[in-house]
Amino acid sequence: MTKEKAQARRENLQKLRAEQKRKQRRAALLMWGTGGLIIVVLVGVVGFYLVRQAQETSLDAVSSTKYEAGQHVWNTVTYKETPPVGGEHNNYWQQCAIYDKPIHSEHAVHSLEHGAIWITYRPDLAKAQVDKLKEVAGSTGQQDYMLMSPYPNLPSPIVVSSWGHQLKLTDPADPKLGAFIKRYQNGKDTPEPGATCGGADAISTTADQAPLPPQPQQQQQPQETTAPSPSQSQK
């Protein structure tokens, strides 16, 4: 083999090796580029989901008002909010349950003082929406601190309240409803944490079934007992 042919062969091998390295670099760049793009897309999707979830469960629209606790009265009370979220209230609290008729606000506010959530809705709300509300009320938070009832002349189709806090909603499937329950049921602003929302002294009748109780002559007060074993689940 002449020197010229040997030199040509070496040069050809070098070109082939160089071309092979270029192909390997392109393949590596393509692989890393595709992997990087997938990571960027995944991060974007997760970020979008988290931002959207935060927006859907945001409680920025909650209105809050400070009220002095322990203001027990026997008379009918005129409240500032509809429904009320605090202030004067009857000596007897409402048994926490789901009611199909309006209840006395004076009893319900006392239940709020004990840490209850009160879900109210317009009496003409569609049955499917009422059923959805009942589903949420029966599966979220502590059931022994959950009140639900229709309420005339609400400013929104649905209003959920705790002591000092309130949120207006239009859709029972709104994630904000569950978020409100989890934050404010027996929350840090509860004036009497641990007080029962049931017991022998709780009122279990609706407003059309019984008027507000009259003041007893001997000034006997209902016993503000602690709930024996409240559920601690926060679903």
N, C-alpha and C positions, 0 to 999 in steps of 0.2 A: 504494500500500500504506500503510495507516494505521500510525501509530506503535505501536499495540497489537499489530497483526499482525507487524510487524517484530521487536518485542521478544519475542513468543511464538516466532517462528522462531529467533531467536538462542538463546533458552533451550532450545528443543528440540534444536538442534545441539550445544549444550554438554552436554546430558544424553546424547546419542548418543555424543559423543566420550569423555565420562567413563565410560560403560558399556563402550565399546571398550577403553579403557585398563585397566579392571578385568578384562576378559576376557584381555587380553594378560598382565597381572600373574599372573592365576590359571594361565594356560598356562605361563608361565615358572616359577612356583613348582612346578607339577606336574612340569615337565620336570626341573628341578634336584632336586626331591625324589625322583623316580624314579631319576635318575642317582646321587644320593647313596646311595639304598637299594641299588642294584646294587653300588656300590663297597663299601659296608659288608658286603654278603653275600659278595662276592669276597674281601675281606680276612678275613672270618670263615672261609670255606672253606679258603683258603690257610693261615691260622693253625692251623686244626684239623688239616689234613694234616701240617704241620710238627711240631706237637705229637705227633700220633699216630706219625709216622715216628721221632721222637726216642725215644718210649716203646718202639716195636718194636725199635729197635736199641740200646737202652740196655744198657750193660755193668755196671750197678750190682751185678748178681748174681755177678760174677766174684770168685772167691776168690784171694788172692795170698799167697805165702809166699816168704821170702828163703832162698836156698840158696847155699852156697859152691861155686864152680865148680872144675873140675879134679881132682875126687876120683875117680881111676881105680882100679878094683879088678878082681880076677879072680873073686871069689866071688859067690854069689847074694846079692842085697840084699833086705832086708825094708823096704818103703817105708811111709810114713805115709799117703799119699794113694792112692786107687784111681781111675784109674791114677796113677803118680807124676808129679811135675812138676819134680823136681830131686833133688840129693843125689848119693850115690855111684853110679857107673855103670861099665859095662864099658869096657875100653880101646878096643874096636871099636864103631863106631856103626852104626845100621841104615840100609841104603839107603832113601832116601825114595821111597816107592811106595805103591800100594794093595794090601793083602794080604787074602786071604779067610780066613786062619787067624791065631790069636794069634802075636805075636812076643815075644821076650824083652824085658821092661821095661828090663833093664840096657843093652841096645843102644839102645832107643828114647829113654831119658833122655839118652844121649850125643848123639843127633840133636837133641833139644831144646836142648842146650847150644850146638849149631851154628846155632840159629835156626829149627828146624823147628816146624811145627804138627802135633799128633798127634790125629787124630779117632778116637775109640774108640766102639764100640757093643756092646750085649749080643748074644751069639751067636744068641739066638732072635728078634732084631728081624725084623719082616716084610720079605720080599724087596723089596717096593715101596719101603719106607723106606731099605733099604740101597742100592738103586739110586739113590734121590734123593741120599743122602749122597755116593755116588760121583760123581754129577753135579756137586754143589757142590765136592767136593774136586778135581775135574778142570777146574774152570772159574774158581776163585777164587784170587787171590794167585799166588805163585810155585810152580809145579809141582815144581821141583827142591828145594823145602823143605816138602813135604807128605807126611805119613805117615797111613795109615788102616788100621785092623785091628780085628777083634772082640776083646773083652776080657771075660772071665768076671767075674761078681759086681759089675758096675758099680752105683753108687748111683743111677743114672738111665739111661734107655734109651740116651742119647747123652751122651758127655762129650768136650769138646774142650780140649786142653791146649797150653801153651807152657811155656818155662822159667819157673817161678815163678807161673804163672797158670792158672786152670782155670774152666770154665763147664759146668754141667749143663743138658741140654736134653731135651725129649721129642719134638720134631718136627724132622725134617731140613730142613723148609722155613722154620724160624724165622729171620728176618732177623738175629738176634743171632749166628748161626753165621758168616755172612759178615763181620759187623762185627768179631767176635773175630779172625778170620783176618787182616783188614786191619790191625788195631791191633797184634797181638802177633807175627805172623810176622816174623822178623828185626827184632824191636822193640828198644827202647832197653835192655831188660833182658837181651838176648842176651849170654851171657858171651863167646862166641867168634864175633863177627860176621864173615861172609865165609868161615868155614870150610866146606868142602864137606859136603854130605849124601849124597855118593856116592863115586865113586872106587874104586880097586883094593882098598882096605882096608875098604870098607863090607860089612856083612853083608847078604846078600840072601835068606837062608833064614828060614823060620818056626820057631817053637819046637819043633814036632813033627819038623822035619826035621834039626835039629842042636842039640846042647846048647851051653851057654856054652863058649867056647874055653878050653882050659887055659892056665895061665901058661907062656909059653915059657921054656925053660931059659936062654937067652942074654939074656933081658930085652929082646928086640927089641920096640920099640913101633911101633904103626901111625903113619903119617905124617899129621899134621893139616894137610893142604894146603888152600889157598884154592881155592874153586870157580873154574873157568876163566872162565866167562861166565854167571853166574846170571841167570835171567829177572827183569826189573824190573817186570813188569806187575802191577798191583794192581786186578783187575777187581771 
